[in-house]
Amino acid sequence: MRGVGMNIHKLAKTTLLVIILSMIVFSTVSTYAVSLEQSMKTQVTKKKIAVVYDIGGRGDLSFNDMAYLGASRASKDFGLELVEVQSTTEADYLPNLRTLAKSGEYLVIVAVGFLMTDAVNTVADEYPNQFFAIIDGYVEKPNVLSVLFKEHEGSALVGALAAMIAHHYGYKAVGVVLGMEIPVLYKFEAGYYWGIRYGEKIYQEKTGKSITPLKILYTYTGAFNDPARGKIATQSQLGLGAGVVYNVAGATGLGIFEAVEEYCKSSGKTQGPPFAIGVDADQDWIKPGFIIASMMKRVDVGVYTATKRALDYYAGKIDKYGGILELGLQEGGIAVSTLEDLDTFLQIAIQAGRQVNRDEIYNKVKAMRESIPSWMWDEISKLADQLKTNPAGVSIYGLTFKDIADKIPYTSESIAQVRSTLKVGVEIVETTTTTPSPTPTTTTTPTTPTPTTTPTTATPLTTTGAPDYTVYVVSVVIIIIIAIAVLALLKRRK
């Protein structure tokens, strides 16, 4: 009996030791779980979003104002405080982003424009638990959402419009003036050329007239911030009979608008034709009466979606935040400008303190648009629906729009094939002897940038929307099993 008692005593001590150790494990895991859950709750309760504007600032009637529009709507819909930060020079990008990220107060920090790509790339490494969104730029980080656009879709719409207008007014050519020759601009080219040939097909069907295919002119100026080059290139195209010229050249495009206005006024006209087409934002206001429409990237949709995505991640509705958000017609991220868009822009400009004559601008643009047969605008809407629902449904010169999209990313060889197939007639080569290398502006999306600083070691972002309690549950189960085993053994010994 004494031996049995000693065994029971040893068993009891062993059991007590096991229980103590189990409680330690239980306590440690519980503390971890509570800490992780508290961390998640802290992130979820961030109630601010920030927008860092580029040097154009609010009132630019372009990307900055559109970013404000989306952020303002998101702040109201989701109950968030909106903080706006202005960049005076490009040197402000990095400190502005760092200051916001360091505070830890923001659900998402939005950088407007791809010129901030390097700055976002750097700060995203330094603050891996802060979410960022870069508009029209690409940063491959788990905490960065790169908001890009399907420019080929919008370019197809304005290409169709350009062709119908050119034939309506008896012009023999249409053109496009571009910035630096880089692959992303090939997307604009391909969509525009396809749209031109589509527009000719529709014009012939609607009018019953026999037409001669338009000559398509294109010029790469080699610059995104040189209006003088844009003006010279456009004057050349107008001289070759272009009835519409599309701006795909950023600030260089301001010269396109000047050239078109001067050409019309030299003939005693107060509005086009010929016309220009704007890009990126609603540029119709710049030279009212001479810019028939603009191919818009809906930056407001991108900012709003980035905010909602961050909230959905923290709520556990999606598994990750970062990546590429590519917006097109289907997502509401691409559009041809309307009078409603123009009015919205003008109201935003007035709110930002910019001196604009809203009524004069609006009335001039309205009169210009009403001079175009209404069925042409209707056909643009129909084409938009076609591209959203069945891009393979229409073949032009043996190419469907799906074929155009499938060639992305374009190379010099693939765009050459498209030009040949769609019979793009003349390239005007600039004869300027100087060839500066300016920094591109808002019409391009660069390739993946190289970080400007060595990345710091960072804790990876959690890839699920809620804490993992697996270890916690397993520990509880082990304790229960041990307790049952000890009770069973004691009962047998008795």
Secondary structure, DSSP 8 states (H G I E B T S, - for coil): -HHHHHHHHHHHHHHHHHHHHHHHHHHHHHHHHHHHHHHHHHHHT--EEEEE--TT-TTSSSHHHHHHHHHHHHHHHHT-EEEEE--SSGGGHHHHHHHHHHHT-EEEEEE-SGGGHHHHHHHHHH-TTS-EEEET-----TTEEEEEE-HHHHHHHHHHHHHHHHHHTT-SEEEEEESS--HHHHHHHHHHHHHHHHHHHHHHHHH-------EEEEEE-S-SS-HHHHHHHHHHHHHTTEEEEEEESGGGHHHHHHHHHHHHHHTT-SS-SSEEEEEES--TTTSTTTEEEEEEE-HHHHHHHHHHHHHHHHTTSSS---EEEEE-TTTT-EEE--HHHHHHHHHHHHHTT----HHHHHHHHHHHHHTS-HHHHHHHHHHHHHHHH-TTS-EETTEEHHHHHHT-S--HHHHHHHHHHTT--EE-----S--------TT--------SS---------SSSS---HHHHHHHHHHHHHHHHHHHHHHHH-
